[in-house]
């Protein structure tokens, strides 16, 4: 016999929902769906409308920055238990980087427009969400800064000059 697990139960077992009040968990799960991405699939692209955020149930996701005339720079690789996609929280609600599955990724996809409306009507729900996102945002910004310094201080690789 197969037991079917509902989205609220799946969400409740993700680190994002740790110590979350049941009322908030129930409300958030109403804006939630399952999603699967295969290796190389883009989850979102820089410049597109940011209307979701994601919780990784299983797999790896690379956060990338587009580089003109070059390959994208992976600024962070996220794994099972991580959260990504905070651009849905702040106008103009547009992605500022790409996210791509590095391997098959099973995600919970949360509808940002749905949650923004619920947060407007329930400030305690907004608090529960923001207190989970702000530490992640601060850590990722610090990591990005370190990555920029690392890239800026790497010795340049020059092709050999022919004489």
DSSP file (Angstrom, degrees, kcal/mol; ACC not computed):
  #  RESIDUE AA STRUCTURE BP1 BP2  ACC     N-H-->O    O-->H-N    N-H-->O    O-->H-N    TCO  KAPPA ALPHA  PHI   PSI    X-CA   Y-CA   Z-CA
    1    1 A X              0   0    0      0, 0.0     2,-0.4     0, 0.0     0, 0.0   0.000 360.0 360.0 360.0 132.4    0.0    0.0    0.0
    2    2 A X        -     0   0    0      2,-0.0     2,-0.6     0, 0.0     0, 0.0  -0.773 360.0-146.1 -93.9 131.0    1.4    3.4   -1.0
    3    3 A X        -     0   0    0     -2,-0.4     2,-0.5     2,-0.0     0, 0.0  -0.860  11.2-144.3 -98.3 126.7    1.0    6.2    1.5
    4    4 A X        -     0   0    0     -2,-0.6     2,-0.5     0, 0.0    -2,-0.0  -0.774   9.7-151.8 -92.6 128.7    0.5    9.7   -0.1
    5    5 A X        -     0   0    0     -2,-0.5     2,-0.1     4,-0.0    -2,-0.0  -0.868  13.4-133.8-102.4 129.8    2.1   12.6    1.7
    6    6 A X     >  -     0   0    0     -2,-0.5     4,-2.1     1,-0.1     3,-0.3  -0.334  23.5-108.6 -78.0 162.8    0.5   16.0    1.4
    7    7 A X  H  > S+     0   0    0      1,-0.2     4,-3.0     2,-0.2     5,-0.2   0.837 117.6  58.4 -61.2 -34.3    2.4   19.2    0.7
    8    8 A X  H  > S+     0   0    0      2,-0.2     4,-2.3     1,-0.2    -1,-0.2   0.908 108.0  46.2 -63.7 -39.7    1.9   20.4    4.2
    9    9 A X  H  > S+     0   0    0     -3,-0.3     4,-1.1     2,-0.2    -2,-0.2   0.905 113.7  48.5 -67.1 -41.3    3.7   17.4    5.6
   10   10 A X  H >< S+     0   0    0     -4,-2.1     3,-0.7     1,-0.2     4,-0.3   0.937 113.8  46.8 -63.2 -46.4    6.5   17.7    3.1
   11   11 A X  H >< S+     0   0    0     -4,-3.0     3,-1.7     1,-0.2     6,-0.5   0.897 106.5  58.8 -61.3 -41.6    6.9   21.4    3.9
   12   12 A X  H 3< S+     0   0    0     -4,-2.3    -1,-0.2     1,-0.3    -2,-0.2   0.772 104.6  51.2 -61.3 -26.4    6.9   20.7    7.6
   13   13 A X  T << S+     0   0    0     -4,-1.1     2,-0.3    -3,-0.7    -1,-0.3   0.422  89.5  96.3 -93.7   1.3    9.9   18.4    7.2
   14   14 A X  S X  S-     0   0    0     -3,-1.7     3,-1.8    -4,-0.3     4,-0.3  -0.699  84.4-121.3 -87.9 143.4   12.0   20.9    5.3
   15   15 A X  G >  S+     0   0    0     -2,-0.3     3,-1.5     1,-0.3    -1,-0.1   0.786 109.3  70.2 -54.4 -27.6   14.5   23.0    7.4
   16   16 A X  G 3  S+     0   0    0      1,-0.3    -1,-0.3    65,-0.1    -4,-0.1   0.855 100.6  46.3 -55.6 -35.4   12.7   26.2    6.2
   17   17 A X  G X  S+     0   0    0     -3,-1.8     3,-2.3    -6,-0.5    -1,-0.3   0.353  78.7 139.2 -93.8   5.8    9.7   25.2    8.3
   18   18 A X  T <  S-     0   0    0     -3,-1.5     3,-0.1     1,-0.3    -5,-0.1  -0.295  83.2  -4.7 -56.5 128.3   11.6   24.4   11.5
   19   19 A X  T 3  S+     0   0    0      1,-0.2     2,-0.4    -2,-0.0    -1,-0.3   0.688  95.0 152.6  59.4  22.6    9.8   25.7   14.6
   20   20 A X    <   -     0   0    0     -3,-2.3    -1,-0.2    -8,-0.1    -3,-0.1  -0.664  52.1-107.4 -81.7 133.7    7.2   27.4   12.3
   21   21 A X     >  -     0   0    0     -2,-0.4     4,-2.4     1,-0.1     3,-0.3  -0.284  26.4-119.6 -57.8 145.1    3.7   27.8   13.9
   22   22 A X  H  > S+     0   0    0      1,-0.2     4,-2.7     2,-0.2     5,-0.2   0.859 111.8  56.7 -56.8 -38.6    1.1   25.4   12.5
   23   23 A X  H  > S+     0   0    0      1,-0.2     4,-2.1     2,-0.2    -1,-0.2   0.918 109.8  44.7 -61.4 -43.1   -1.1   28.3   11.3
   24   24 A X  H  > S+     0   0    0     -3,-0.3     4,-2.8     2,-0.2     5,-0.2   0.920 112.9  51.3 -66.2 -43.8    1.8   29.7    9.2
   25   25 A X  H  X S+     0   0    0     -4,-2.4     4,-2.4     1,-0.2    -2,-0.2   0.909 110.6  48.6 -59.2 -44.3    2.7   26.3    7.9
   26   26 A X  H  X S+     0   0    0     -4,-2.7     4,-0.9    -5,-0.2    -1,-0.2   0.906 112.9  47.5 -63.8 -43.0   -0.8   25.6    6.8
   27   27 A X  H >< S+     0   0    0     -4,-2.1     3,-0.6    -5,-0.2     4,-0.3   0.930 113.4  47.4 -64.1 -46.5   -1.1   29.0    5.1
   28   28 A X  H >< S+     0   0    0     -4,-2.8     3,-2.2     1,-0.2    -2,-0.2   0.892 104.8  59.5 -64.3 -40.6    2.2   28.6    3.2
   29   29 A X  H >< S+     0   0    0     -4,-2.4     3,-1.4     1,-0.3    -1,-0.2   0.776  94.6  65.7 -62.2 -24.3    1.4   25.1    2.1
   30   30 A X  T << S+     0   0    0     -4,-0.9    -1,-0.3    -3,-0.6    -2,-0.2   0.642 103.7  46.2 -69.4 -13.9   -1.6   26.5    0.3
   31   31 A X  T <  S+     0   0    0     -3,-2.2    80,-3.1    -4,-0.3     2,-0.3   0.099  99.8 101.4-108.7  18.5    0.8   28.4   -2.0
   32   32 A X  E <   +A  110   0A   0     -3,-1.4     2,-0.3    78,-0.2    78,-0.2  -0.782  39.7 168.6-115.6 146.2    3.0   25.4   -2.6
   33   33 A X  E     -A  109   0A   0     76,-1.8    76,-3.3    -2,-0.3     2,-0.3  -0.964  34.3-107.0-145.2 163.3    3.5   22.9   -5.4
   34   34 A X  E     -A  108   0A   0     -2,-0.3     2,-0.3    74,-0.2    74,-0.2  -0.639  35.3-178.1 -87.1 149.4    6.0   20.2   -6.3
   35   35 A X  E     -A  107   0A   0     72,-2.2    72,-3.2    -2,-0.3     2,-0.4  -0.993  13.1-159.7-147.4 146.7    8.5   20.7   -9.1
   36   36 A X  E     -A  106   0A   0     -2,-0.3     2,-0.4    70,-0.2    70,-0.2  -0.996   8.0-172.6-128.4 132.8   11.2   18.5  -10.8
   37   37 A X  E     -A  105   0A   0     68,-2.3    68,-2.9    -2,-0.4     2,-0.2  -0.967  14.6-139.9-124.5 142.0   14.1   19.9  -12.9
   38   38 A X    >   -     0   0    0     -2,-0.4     3,-2.7    66,-0.2    63,-0.3  -0.587  45.1 -67.4 -97.7 160.6   16.5   17.8  -14.8
   39   39 A X  T 3  S+     0   0    0      1,-0.3    63,-0.2    -2,-0.2    -1,-0.1  -0.195 124.1  15.1 -50.9 128.8   20.3   18.4  -15.1
   40   40 A X  T 3  S+     0   0    0     61,-3.3    -1,-0.3     1,-0.3     2,-0.2   0.196  91.6 134.5  91.1 -15.3   20.9   21.6  -17.1
   41   41 A X    <   -     0   0    0     -3,-2.7    60,-2.6    60,-0.1     2,-0.4  -0.452  55.6-128.0 -67.1 135.2   17.3   22.9  -16.8
   42   42 A X  E     -D  100   0B   0     58,-0.2    58,-0.3     1,-0.2     3,-0.1  -0.715  18.0-169.4 -81.0 134.1   17.0   26.5  -15.9
   43   43 A X  E    S-     0   0B   0     56,-3.3     2,-0.3     1,-0.5    57,-0.2   0.816  76.4 -13.1 -88.9 -40.1   14.7   27.1  -12.9
   44   44 A X  E     -D   99   0B   0     55,-1.3    55,-2.3    -3,-0.1    -1,-0.5  -0.973  66.4-138.2-154.8 161.9   14.7   30.8  -13.5
   45   45 A X    >   -     0   0    0     -2,-0.3     3,-2.0    53,-0.2    50,-0.3  -0.937  33.8 -93.3-125.3 145.2   16.7   33.3  -15.6
   46   46 A X  T 3  S+     0   0    0     -2,-0.4    50,-0.2     1,-0.3     3,-0.1  -0.256 111.2  23.5 -52.1 134.4   18.0   36.8  -14.8
   47   47 A X  T 3  S+     0   0    0     48,-2.8    -1,-0.3     1,-0.3     2,-0.1   0.184  94.3 117.5  92.3 -16.3   15.6   39.5  -15.9
   48   48 A X  S <  S-     0   0    0     -3,-2.0    47,-2.6     1,-0.1    -1,-0.3  -0.433  80.9 -81.7 -78.7 158.3   12.5   37.3  -15.8
   49   49 A X  B     -G   94   0C   0     45,-0.2     2,-0.9    -2,-0.1    45,-0.3  -0.383  39.8-138.2 -59.7 133.9    9.6   38.0  -13.4
   50   50 A X        +     0   0    0     43,-3.0    -1,-0.1    37,-0.2    -6,-0.0  -0.824  46.5 143.6 -97.4 100.3   10.4   36.6   -9.9
   51   51 A X        +     0   0    0     -2,-0.9    61,-2.4    61,-0.1    62,-0.8   0.233  56.4  41.6-124.9  13.1    7.2   35.1   -8.7
   52   52 A X  E     -B  111   0A   0     59,-0.3    36,-0.3    60,-0.2     2,-0.3  -0.949  55.2-152.2-146.5 165.6    8.3   32.1   -6.8
   53   53 A X  E     -B  110   0A   0     57,-1.7    57,-3.1    -2,-0.3     2,-0.4  -0.932  21.8-137.2-135.4 167.7   10.9   30.8   -4.3
   54   54 A X  E     -BC 109  84A   0     30,-2.8    30,-2.3    -2,-0.3     2,-0.5  -0.936  12.6-159.6-134.7 143.9   12.1   27.3   -3.9
   55   55 A X  E     -BC 108  83A   0     53,-2.2    53,-2.6    -2,-0.4     2,-0.7  -0.990  28.0-130.5-118.3 126.5   13.0   24.7   -1.2
   56   56 A X  E     +B  107   0A   0     26,-2.8    25,-2.8    -2,-0.5    51,-0.2  -0.682  28.5 173.3 -83.8 118.0   15.3   21.9   -2.3
   57   57 A X  E    S-     0   0A   0     49,-2.7     2,-0.3    -2,-0.7    50,-0.2   0.812  74.6  -9.7 -85.7 -36.8   13.9   18.5   -1.3
   58   58 A X  E    S+B  106   0A   0     48,-1.7    48,-2.8    22,-0.1    -1,-0.4  -0.936 104.0  33.1-162.5 137.2   16.6   16.6   -3.1
   59   59 A X  S    S-     0   0    0     -2,-0.3    21,-0.4    46,-0.2     2,-0.4  -0.613  74.7 -67.4 117.5-173.5   19.4   17.5   -5.6
   60   60 A X        -     0   0    0     43,-0.2    42,-2.2    44,-0.2    43,-1.2  -0.964  33.4-171.0-125.8 140.1   21.8   20.3   -6.5
   61   61 A X  E     -FE  78 101B   0     17,-2.2    17,-3.6    -2,-0.4     2,-0.5  -0.998  12.4-147.3-131.5 130.6   21.1   23.8   -7.9
   62   62 A X  E     -FE  77 100B   0     38,-3.2    38,-2.4    -2,-0.4     2,-0.6  -0.846   5.6-148.5 -98.5 130.1   23.7   26.2   -9.1
   63   63 A X  E     -FE  76  99B   0     13,-3.2    12,-2.5    -2,-0.5    13,-1.3  -0.881  28.9-172.5 -93.5 125.0   23.1   30.0   -8.7
   64   64 A X  E     -FE  74  98B   0     34,-2.5    34,-2.7    -2,-0.6     2,-0.5  -0.867  24.3-145.5-125.5 151.5   24.8   31.6  -11.7
   65   65 A X  E     -F   73   0B   0      8,-2.4     8,-2.4    -2,-0.3     2,-0.2  -0.972  29.2-121.1-114.5 129.3   25.7   35.1  -12.8
   66   66 A X        -     0   0    0     -2,-0.5     2,-0.5     6,-0.2     6,-0.1  -0.470  25.0-163.4 -68.8 135.7   25.6   35.8  -16.6
   67   67 A X    >   -     0   0    0      3,-0.5     3,-1.6    -2,-0.2    -1,-0.0  -0.984  22.7-120.6-122.0 119.4   28.9   37.1  -18.0
   68   68 A X  T 3  S+     0   0    0     -2,-0.5     3,-0.1     1,-0.3     0, 0.0  -0.331  96.0   3.9 -58.4 138.8   28.8   38.8  -21.4
   69   69 A X  T 3  S+     0   0    0      1,-0.2     2,-0.3     0, 0.0    -1,-0.3   0.789 125.3  70.4  55.9  32.8   31.1   36.9  -23.9
   70   70 A X  S <  S-     0   0    0     -3,-1.6    -3,-0.5     3,-0.0    -1,-0.2  -0.986  90.6 -77.7-162.7 169.9   31.9   34.2  -21.4
   71   71 A X        -     0   0    0     -2,-0.3     0, 0.0     1,-0.1     0, 0.0  -0.364  60.4 -91.5 -69.8 155.7   30.5   31.2  -19.5
   72   72 A X        -     0   0    0     -6,-0.1     2,-0.6     1,-0.1    -6,-0.2  -0.297  36.4-123.4 -64.1 153.6   28.3   32.0  -16.5
   73   73 A X  E     -F   65   0B   0     -8,-2.4    -8,-2.4    -3,-0.1     2,-0.7  -0.889  15.5-138.9 -99.7 123.7   30.0   32.2  -13.1
   74   74 A X  E     +F   64   0B   0     -2,-0.6   -10,-0.3   -10,-0.2     3,-0.1  -0.738  22.9 178.5 -80.7 116.3   28.6   29.8  -10.5
   75   75 A X  E     -     0   0B   0    -12,-2.5     2,-0.3    -2,-0.7    -1,-0.2   0.709  66.4  -1.3 -92.5 -22.3   28.4   31.9   -7.3
   76   76 A X  E     -F   63   0B   0    -13,-1.3   -13,-3.2     2,-0.0     2,-0.5  -0.941  55.7-145.0-164.9 143.9   27.0   29.1   -5.1
   77   77 A X  E     -F   62   0B   0     -2,-0.3     2,-0.3   -15,-0.2   -15,-0.2  -0.969  24.3-158.1-112.5 126.2   25.8   25.5   -5.4
   78   78 A X  E     -F   61   0B   0    -17,-3.6   -17,-2.2    -2,-0.5     2,-0.2  -0.703   9.7-171.0-106.0 155.0   22.9   24.7   -3.2
   79   79 A X    >   -     0   0    0     -2,-0.3     3,-2.5   -19,-0.2   -23,-0.3  -0.693  41.1 -36.6-135.4-176.7   21.8   21.3   -2.0
   80   80 A X  T 3  S+     0   0    0    -21,-0.4   -23,-0.2     1,-0.3    -1,-0.2  -0.151 125.1  23.7 -47.0 130.0   19.0   19.3   -0.2
   81   81 A X  T 3  S+     0   0    0    -25,-2.8    -1,-0.3     1,-0.3   -65,-0.1   0.222  95.8 122.3  96.2 -13.4   17.5   21.5    2.6
   82   82 A X    <   -     0   0    0     -3,-2.5   -26,-2.8   -67,-0.1     2,-0.4  -0.364  50.5-143.2 -83.6 163.9   18.5   24.8    1.1
   83   83 A X  E     +C   55   0A   0    -28,-0.2     2,-0.3    -3,-0.1   -28,-0.2  -0.939  22.1 174.3-121.6 141.6   16.2   27.7    0.1
   84   84 A X  E     +C   54   0A   0    -30,-2.3   -30,-2.8    -2,-0.4    15,-0.0  -0.998  37.9  59.0-150.6 157.0   16.7   30.0   -2.9
   85   85 A X        +     0   0    0     -2,-0.3     3,-0.3   -32,-0.2    -1,-0.2   0.895  35.7 165.0  95.6  78.6   15.0   32.8   -4.8
   86   86 A X    >   +     0   0    0      1,-0.2     3,-2.1     2,-0.1     4,-0.4   0.466  53.5  95.0-101.8  -0.8   14.3   35.9   -2.7
   87   87 A X  G >  S+     0   0    0      1,-0.3     3,-0.7     2,-0.2     6,-0.3   0.696  73.1  70.4 -64.8 -17.0   13.6   38.4   -5.5
   88   88 A X  G 3  S+     0   0    0    -36,-0.3    -1,-0.3    -3,-0.3    -2,-0.1   0.678  91.4  62.4 -69.4 -16.6    9.9   37.7   -5.1
   89   89 A X  G <  S+     0   0    0     -3,-2.1     2,-0.4     1,-0.1    -1,-0.2   0.725 103.6  45.4 -81.6 -23.0   10.1   39.6   -1.8
   90   90 A X  S X  S-     0   0    0     -3,-0.7     3,-2.3    -4,-0.4     4,-0.3  -0.971  91.5 -80.6-132.0 133.1   11.1   43.0   -3.1
   91   91 A X  T 3  S+     0   0    0     -2,-0.4    -3,-0.0     1,-0.3    -2,-0.0  -0.359 110.2  41.5 -58.1 145.6    9.9   45.1   -6.1
   92   92 A X  T 3  S-     0   0    0    -42,-0.0    -1,-0.3    -4,-0.0   -42,-0.1  -0.936  87.7-146.7 -89.7  15.3   10.5   45.1   -9.0
   93   93 A X    <   +     0   0    0     -3,-2.3   -43,-3.0    -6,-0.3     2,-0.4   0.956  47.9 137.9  56.9  56.4   10.1   41.3   -8.5
   94   94 A X  B     -G   49   0C   0     -4,-0.3   -45,-0.2   -45,-0.3    -1,-0.2  -0.994  58.6-108.5-132.5 137.5   12.7   40.4  -11.2
   95   95 A X        -     0   0    0    -47,-2.6   -48,-2.8    -2,-0.4     3,-0.1  -0.412  21.2-164.7 -66.3 138.8   15.4   37.7  -10.9
   96   96 A X  S    S+     0   0    0    -50,-0.2     2,-0.3    -2,-0.1    -1,-0.1   0.349  71.9  15.7-105.8   2.7   18.9   39.1  -10.6
   97   97 A X  S    S-     0   0    0    -32,-0.1     2,-0.3   -52,-0.1   -32,-0.2  -0.919  82.5 -97.0-156.1 179.3   20.7   35.8  -11.5
   98   98 A X  E     - E   0  64B   0    -34,-2.7   -34,-2.5    -2,-0.3     2,-0.4  -0.745  22.7-157.2-102.3 154.9   20.1   32.4  -13.0
   99   99 A X  E     +DE  44  63B   0    -55,-2.3   -56,-3.3    -2,-0.3   -55,-1.3  -0.997  16.6 178.1-130.6 130.6   19.3   29.2  -11.2
  100  100 A X  E     -DE  42  62B   0    -38,-2.4   -38,-3.2    -2,-0.4     2,-0.4  -0.992  33.1-113.0-136.5 139.2   20.0   25.9  -12.9
  101  101 A X  E     - E   0  61B   0    -60,-2.6   -61,-3.3    -2,-0.4   -40,-0.3  -0.558  21.6-170.6 -69.1 125.2   19.7   22.2  -11.9
  102  102 A X  S    S-     0   0    0    -42,-2.2     2,-0.3    -2,-0.4   -41,-0.2   0.726  79.5  -2.5 -86.1 -26.3   23.2   20.6  -11.6
  103  103 A X  S    S-     0   0    0    -43,-1.2   -43,-0.2   -65,-0.1    -1,-0.2  -0.888 115.6 -48.5-148.2 175.1   21.5   17.2  -11.2
  104  104 A X        -     0   0    0     -2,-0.3     2,-0.5    -3,-0.1   -66,-0.2  -0.283  63.6-161.8 -53.5 130.1   17.9   16.2  -10.9
  105  105 A X  E     -A   37   0A   0    -68,-2.9   -68,-2.3   -46,-0.2     2,-0.6  -0.970  15.2-160.9-123.8 123.4   16.3   18.5   -8.4
  106  106 A X  E     +AB  36  58A   0    -48,-2.8   -49,-2.7    -2,-0.5   -48,-1.7  -0.915  28.6 176.9-100.5 120.3   13.1   17.9   -6.6
  107  107 A X  E     -AB  35  56A   0    -72,-3.2   -72,-2.2    -2,-0.6     2,-0.6  -0.845  37.7-130.2-125.3 155.2   11.8   21.2   -5.3
  108  108 A X  E     -AB  34  55A   0    -53,-2.6   -53,-2.2    -2,-0.3     2,-0.6  -0.951  30.6-154.0 -96.5 127.0    8.9   22.7   -3.4
  109  109 A X  E     -AB  33  54A   0    -76,-3.3   -76,-1.8    -2,-0.6     2,-0.5  -0.914   6.9-160.7-107.5 118.7    7.9   25.7   -5.5
  110  110 A X  E     -AB  32  53A   0    -57,-3.1   -57,-1.7    -2,-0.6     2,-0.7  -0.880  19.1-124.9-108.3 129.7    6.2   28.5   -3.5
  111  111 A X  E  >  - B   0  52A   0    -80,-3.1     4,-2.1    -2,-0.5   -59,-0.3  -0.587  18.7-164.7 -76.4 110.5    4.0   31.1   -5.2
  112  112 A X  H  > S+     0   0    0    -61,-2.4     4,-3.0    -2,-0.7     5,-0.2   0.867  86.8  52.7 -66.1 -39.4    5.4   34.5   -4.2
  113  113 A X  H  > S+     0   0    0    -62,-0.8     4,-1.8     2,-0.2    -1,-0.2   0.918 110.3  49.4 -64.0 -41.8    2.3   36.5   -5.4
  114  114 A X  H  > S+     0   0    0    -63,-0.2     4,-1.7     1,-0.2    -2,-0.2   0.935 114.9  44.2 -58.7 -47.8    0.1   34.2   -3.3
  115  115 A X  H  X S+     0   0    0     -4,-2.1     4,-2.9     2,-0.2     5,-0.2   0.873 107.5  57.6 -70.2 -37.6    2.3   34.7   -0.3
  116  116 A X  H  X S+     0   0    0     -4,-3.0     4,-1.9     1,-0.2    -1,-0.2   0.922 108.7  47.8 -59.1 -42.2    2.7   38.4   -0.7
  117  117 A X  H  X S+     0   0    0     -4,-1.8     4,-1.2     1,-0.2    -1,-0.2   0.912 113.6  46.3 -63.4 -42.9   -1.0   38.8   -0.5
  118  118 A X  H  X S+     0   0    0     -4,-1.7     4,-1.1     1,-0.2    -2,-0.2   0.864 110.9  53.1 -68.2 -35.6   -1.3   36.6    2.6
  119  119 A X  H  < S+     0   0    0     -4,-2.9     7,-0.4     1,-0.2    -1,-0.2   0.857 103.9  56.4 -68.5 -34.5    1.6   38.4    4.2
  120  120 A X  H  < S+     0   0    0     -4,-1.9     3,-0.2     1,-0.2    -1,-0.2   0.872 114.5  39.4 -61.8 -36.5   -0.1   41.8    3.7
  121  121 A X  H  < S+     0   0    0     -4,-1.2     2,-0.3     1,-0.2    -1,-0.2   0.613 123.3  40.2 -89.5 -13.9   -3.1   40.5    5.6
  122  122 A X    >X  -     0   0    0     -4,-1.1     4,-1.7    -5,-0.1     3,-0.8  -0.789  60.8-176.6-140.0  92.4   -1.2   38.6    8.2
  123  123 A X  H 3> S+     0   0    0     -2,-0.3     4,-2.3     1,-0.3     5,-0.1   0.788  85.1  60.0 -63.0 -28.9    1.9   40.4    9.5
  124  124 A X  H 3> S+     0   0    0      2,-0.2     4,-2.1     1,-0.2    -1,-0.3   0.861 104.0  51.1 -68.1 -33.2    2.9   37.4   11.8
  125  125 A X  H <> S+     0   0    0     -3,-0.8     4,-2.1     2,-0.2    -2,-0.2   0.922 108.8  51.6 -65.5 -43.8    3.1   35.3    8.6
  126  126 A X  H  X S+     0   0    0     -4,-1.7     4,-3.0    -7,-0.4     5,-0.2   0.904 108.7  51.2 -57.7 -42.4    5.3   37.9    7.1
  127  127 A X  H  X S+     0   0    0     -4,-2.3     4,-2.6     1,-0.2    -1,-0.2   0.924 107.9  52.0 -61.3 -45.0    7.5   37.9   10.2
  128  128 A X  H  X S+     0   0    0     -4,-2.1     4,-0.5     1,-0.2    -1,-0.2   0.887 115.0  42.3 -59.6 -40.1    7.8   34.0   10.0
  129  129 A X  H >X S+     0   0    0     -4,-2.1     4,-1.7     2,-0.2     3,-0.9   0.944 115.1  47.8 -73.8 -48.3    8.9   34.2    6.3
  130  130 A X  H 3X S+     0   0    0     -4,-3.0     4,-2.9     1,-0.3     5,-0.2   0.873 106.1  57.3 -63.1 -37.3   11.3   37.2    6.7
  131  131 A X  H 3< S+     0   0    0     -4,-2.6     4,-0.4    -5,-0.2    -1,-0.3   0.729 110.7  45.7 -68.9 -17.8   13.1   35.8    9.7
  132  132 A X  H <X S+     0   0    0     -3,-0.9     4,-0.6    -4,-0.5    -1,-0.2   0.783 117.5  42.5 -88.3 -31.4   13.9   32.7    7.6
  133  133 A X  H  X S+     0   0    0     -4,-1.7     4,-2.8     2,-0.1     5,-0.2   0.868 100.6  66.6 -83.8 -38.0   15.0   34.7    4.6
  134  134 A X  H  X S+     0   0    0     -4,-2.9     4,-2.5     1,-0.2     5,-0.2   0.888 101.2  47.6 -58.5 -44.4   17.1   37.5    6.1
  135  135 A X  H  > S+     0   0    0     -4,-0.4     4,-2.3    -5,-0.2    -1,-0.2   0.896 114.2  48.5 -63.1 -36.4   19.9   35.3    7.4
  136  136 A X  H  X S+     0   0    0     -4,-0.6     4,-2.8    -3,-0.2     5,-0.2   0.923 111.4  49.7 -66.3 -44.2   20.1   33.5    4.1
  137  137 A X  H  X S+     0   0    0     -4,-2.8     4,-2.4     1,-0.2     5,-0.2   0.926 112.1  47.9 -60.8 -45.5   20.2   36.8    2.2
  138  138 A X  H  X S+     0   0    0     -4,-2.5     4,-2.1    -5,-0.2    -1,-0.2   0.918 113.6  47.2 -63.0 -43.9   23.0   38.2    4.5
  139  139 A X  H  X S+     0   0    0     -4,-2.3     4,-2.5    -5,-0.2    -2,-0.2   0.915 113.0  48.2 -65.0 -43.4   25.1   35.0    4.1
  140  140 A X  H  X S+     0   0    0     -4,-2.8     4,-2.7     2,-0.2    -1,-0.2   0.889 110.5  51.1 -67.6 -38.0   24.7   34.8    0.3
  141  141 A X  H  X S+     0   0    0     -4,-2.4     4,-2.1    -5,-0.2    -1,-0.2   0.918 111.9  47.3 -63.7 -42.1   25.6   38.5   -0.1
  142  142 A X  H  X S+     0   0    0     -4,-2.1     4,-2.1     2,-0.2    -2,-0.2   0.916 112.7  49.2 -64.1 -42.8   28.7   38.0    2.0
  143  143 A X  H  X S+     0   0    0     -4,-2.5     4,-2.4     1,-0.2    -2,-0.2   0.899 110.0  51.3 -63.0 -40.6   29.6   34.9    0.0
  144  144 A X  H  X S+     0   0    0     -4,-2.7     4,-2.4     2,-0.2    -1,-0.2   0.895 108.2  52.1 -63.9 -39.2   29.1   36.8   -3.3
  145  145 A X  H  X S+     0   0    0     -4,-2.1     4,-2.2     2,-0.2    -1,-0.2   0.927 110.7  47.3 -61.8 -45.1   31.4   39.5   -2.0
  146  146 A X  H  X S+     0   0    0     -4,-2.1     4,-2.6     1,-0.2    -2,-0.2   0.887 110.8  52.3 -63.7 -38.7   34.1   37.0   -1.2
  147  147 A X  H  X S+     0   0    0     -4,-2.4     4,-2.6     2,-0.2    -2,-0.2   0.896 108.5  50.7 -65.0 -39.8   33.6   35.3   -4.6
  148  148 A X  H  X S+     0   0    0     -4,-2.4     4,-2.6     2,-0.2    -2,-0.2   0.930 111.4  47.7 -62.9 -45.4   34.0   38.7   -6.4
  149  149 A X  H  X S+     0   0    0     -4,-2.2     4,-1.6     2,-0.2    -2,-0.2   0.922 111.7  51.1 -61.1 -43.7   37.2   39.4   -4.5
  150  150 A X  H  X S+     0   0    0     -4,-2.6     4,-0.7     1,-0.2     3,-0.2   0.928 112.9  44.7 -59.0 -46.8   38.4   35.9   -5.3
  151  151 A X  H >< S+     0   0    0     -4,-2.6     3,-0.5     1,-0.2    -1,-0.2   0.875 112.4  52.2 -66.1 -37.4   37.7   36.4   -9.0
  152  152 A X  H 3< S+     0   0    0     -4,-2.6    -1,-0.2     1,-0.2    -2,-0.2   0.762 112.8  44.3 -71.5 -24.7   39.3   39.9   -9.0
  153  153 A X  H 3< S+     0   0    0     -4,-1.6    -1,-0.2    -3,-0.2    -2,-0.2   0.451  84.4 112.0-102.4  -0.7   42.5   38.6   -7.5
  154  154 A X  S << S-     0   0    0     -4,-0.7     2,-0.1    -3,-0.5     3,-0.1  -0.496  80.4-103.0 -68.4 140.2   43.0   35.5   -9.6
  155  155 A X        -     0   0    0     -2,-0.2     2,-0.1     1,-0.1    -1,-0.1  -0.401  40.6-109.0 -63.3 139.8   46.0   35.8  -11.8
  156  156 A X        -     0   0    0     -2,-0.1     2,-0.7     1,-0.1    -1,-0.1  -0.439  23.3-135.6 -70.1 141.3   45.0   36.5  -15.4
  157  157 A X        -     0   0    0     -2,-0.1     2,-0.4    -3,-0.1    -1,-0.1  -0.889  26.3-172.2-100.0 114.8   45.5   33.7  -17.8
  158  158 A X        -     0   0    0     -2,-0.7     3,-0.1     3,-0.0     2,-0.0  -0.873  24.5-117.8-109.1 137.3   47.0   35.1  -21.0
  159  159 A X        -     0   0    0     -2,-0.4     2,-0.1     1,-0.1    -1,-0.0  -0.392  46.0 -91.0 -65.7 151.6   47.5   33.1  -24.2
  160  160 A X        -     0   0    0      1,-0.1     2,-0.4    -2,-0.0    -1,-0.1  -0.380  40.2-122.8 -64.5 138.9   51.1   32.7  -25.2
  161  161 A X        -     0   0    0     -3,-0.1     2,-0.4    -2,-0.1    -1,-0.1  -0.651  20.1-137.2 -82.3 137.9   52.3   35.4  -27.5
  162  162 A X              0   0    0     -2,-0.4    -1,-0.0     1,-0.1     0, 0.0  -0.806 360.0 360.0 -96.6 137.2   53.7   34.2  -30.8
  163  163 A X              0   0    0     -2,-0.4    -1,-0.1     0, 0.0    -2,-0.0   0.424 360.0 360.0-120.7 360.0   56.9   35.9  -32.0
